Amino acid sequence: MNDTFRFSRRGLIRAGAGVSLAAPGLGAGAQSASAAVAVTKRFDLAEPSYDLFRSKDTHGARVQQSFAFDWKNKFLYVATKRSGSAESDGDLCINKMDFDGNYLSYMHLDDFGHGVAFAAVPDGSDTELWIGCAANSGGYGTALAPITYRGGTTLGSPAASAAYRPIAGASEYTCSVDPVYERMIVRYHTSAGKRIAVYPLSAFTTRSFGTPPADFKQPSIPGTAQGYTLYGSYMYFLTGDAYPGDALPRATATRTSPASTSTRAP
């Protein structure tokens, strides 16, 4: 398996072939995890990546924050910060695109969050977006909300108390879905720092969370985390810092097994 997804945060979408995550204890240096997450194969990030499409326009002038695929209805959703809004406002623009990279429509989300990561879950012919909401003063979502995408509309954020906070004591939330193994990964913030939890996707579709099969401290990774995803038993981080020119962030694969750790970057 040698697929890799890479996206330029300068607005030119560049998607490639895959990325990975691992077994029970997602992440290098995982503090705790469960053997309920079986070890899977991982993507080799030393292999080259290839353009799926690039130089495609989105609504507004801001660069992308993250993206998610509706794997059944065949749509790509790209989150960007809202043009004219401050970083701390949590205002997002969700762009809907087809699998050829053609822009189709947009939806505005007011006061939702930073858009570090979100999930697109098919719901019949609709797409349900699980995304951070109720932005705090820093512009980060303090809960997770399921939003049915509706092009050309603007939606205000629900209060955190009216949304979902599956981890007791967490102050910030983002998430990403693994459609192959039907899991949802949640990155959340506590007073002790960032942590990672992995749930079965059914916990989100039924709104019944309980104890996640895996929950551990975010491992130390090189660079600044900009985005992440899950595939099987491996978690993949996209890292990068502010830069001039067109350099791309790096992708790092982190195994989720508590028994052994593995981190590899191209």
N, C-alpha and C positions, 0 to 999 in steps of 0.2 A: 504494500500500500504506500503510495508515494504522492498522494494528492495534497495540495496545500491551498488555503485561502489567504490571499493578501489583498488589502485594500489601502490605497493611498488616502491619507487624511487631508490631502490638499484638494479634495473634491473630485478628482478623476478616479472613478471606480475601477479598480483592477482586481478582479476575482480570479482565483486560481483553483486548483483541485483539492483539497481537504485539510485536515488538522486533527490532533488527538488528545485523549484524556485516559486515565487508567482505572484500576480495580478499587478495592475497598477504601483506601485512604487517599483520595484525590490529592496529589501534590507532593513535590519533593519536600521532605521534612515534615510530612503530615503528622500531627500530634495524635490524632485518633481517627479511626475509621472503622468500617464494618466489613466483615468478610462476605456480606450480602452482595457486594459489588464485585462480580467476577472479573478476572484479568482478561483483557482483550488485546488484539493486535493494535499497533499504533502506526501513525504515519511517520515516514522518515523525512524530517524537515531539512535534511542535508540535500535532498533531491531538488531540482529546479522547479519553480512554479511557472504557470502559463496564464496568459490573459484569457479570462472568460469574456469580458468586455471592458472597455475603458473609454475615457473622454466623453462620458454621457452626462447630460445636464440633469440637475434636480431643481426643485422649486426653491427659489431664494439663493442667496449668494454665499451662505456659510458652508464650511466643509462638513463632511459626514462625521458623525460621532460613532455610529455602529450600524449594523445591518442584521436582518433576519429573513429567513426563507419560509414561506408557506409551501411545504413540500408536496401537498396534494393539489392545491389550486394553482400552483406554479406561478407564484408572485414573489418578488423581492421587495422588502420594506427597508428603507434607509432613513435613519434618524439624523437630523441636523439641528443645530441650535437655531433659534428663530432670528431672522434678520431684524435688527432694530431693538432686540431685547438684550439686557445685561446678562453676563454669565451666571449671576446669582439668581436670576428670575425663574429658571427652570422651564422656560418656554421652548417647546420643541416643534419641529415640522417633520411629520412622517411622510416620506415619499413612497408611493407605490409604483413599481416598475415590473415589466414582464421579464422573462428569462433571456430575452435578447438585449436587455438593458434599456428598453424604451420607457421613458417616463409616461405614466398614466394619469396620476392624480396626487393630491396631497391632503393631509389632515393636520390641523393645528391643535396642539395640546398645551394648555396654559397651566403653568405652575406645577409641572410634573417632575422634572429633574434634569439630570445632566446628560442622560442618554448613553451612558457608558456601555450598556448591553441591555437587550430586551429579547423577548421571544415572540415568534409568530406561530400560532397554533391553529390549524385548520378547524373550522366549525361549520360543517356542511359546505355551502358555497361561500360562506363568510370567512374572515380571518379574525381571530381573537388575539390581540396583542397583550402580552403580560409585560408590564413596564413599571418602573419606579414612579411614584406619585407623591403628592403633598411635599413639595420641595422645602428643604430647610433654608436657613439664611445663606448657606454656601451653595445652594442650587442643586443639592442632591436629594433624591427621593427618599422618603422616610417610611414607605410602605410599598406594596405591590398591588397594581390594579389590573383587572382584565378589561380591555377596551375593544369593542367591536369596531374595526376600521370602517369609516364612512368618509369617502372622498368629498372634498370641498366643504367640510364642516369644521367647527372649532369647539373643543370640549374643555371645560374647566376641570381641574383636578378634584377628585373627592377628598374629603378629609382623611387623614391617616386612620382615624377610628372607624371610618366607613369602608376602608380597603382591607388588605390582608397583610398581617405581620406574623408570618409563621414561626419566627425565632424570637422567643421571649428575651427582652432586653436589647435587641438590635436597634440601632439608630438610623441606619441607611441600608437600602436594598437595591440590588440589580439581579437580573437572571438571564439565562440562556438555555435553549432546549436542545436535546439530542434526540432527533426523530427516529434514528435507527434503533437505539436501545430504549427509547421511550422514557427518558429521564429529563428532569429539570435541575439545572445547577443554579444555586443561589449564592451570590457573594454578598456578605453583609458586614456591617461595622459594629464593633463593640468598644467598650472602654479599653480593652486589651489589644485592639487592632482588628485587622481584617480576618474574617473566617469564611470557610466554604462549606456549604451543605448541599447534598444531592438527594433529590426526592424522585420517586416514580412519577411520571407525567400524570398518572391518574389522580395524584394528590391535588393537582391544580385543576383538572377538569371536573373533579367532584367537590373541590373546595374543602377537602378534609386532609389536613397535613400530618399531624402526629409527629413522631420522632423520625428524623431523616435517617436512611440507612448509612449515610456517611456524613460526618461533620468534623472539621479539623481546622487548625490555624493555617492561614494562607502561607505557603512556603516562600522562602526568600528567592527572588528571581532577579536576574541582571536587568537593569533598566527600569523605567517607569511604566507600570501596567497601564495600558490604554484600552484594552478590551480582552475578552476571553470567550471560550466556548468549550463544550464537552463532547467527546465522542468515545463511547465505550467506557473504559476505565482510565482514560487520560484526559487531563485538562490542558487546554492550550491558551497561553497568554500571548497577546500582541503587545509589544513594548515599544516605547519611543519617547523622545523629548522634543521640545521646540527646536526647529532647525530651519536653515535657509535652503533653498533649492528644492529638489524633488526626491530626496532620499526617502525610502520607505521604512516604516518601523520593522522590528524583528519579530519573528514568531518563535515561541518557545513551547516545547511540549513537556508536560510534567505528569509523572505517573501518580496514580492515586492509591497505590498499594502501600500500606503502612510498613510492610516487611522490607521493602527495598525501594529506593528512590532513583529517579531517572530524569535528568533534564538535558535537553539537547536543542541546540539552535543552529541555524545555518550560518 
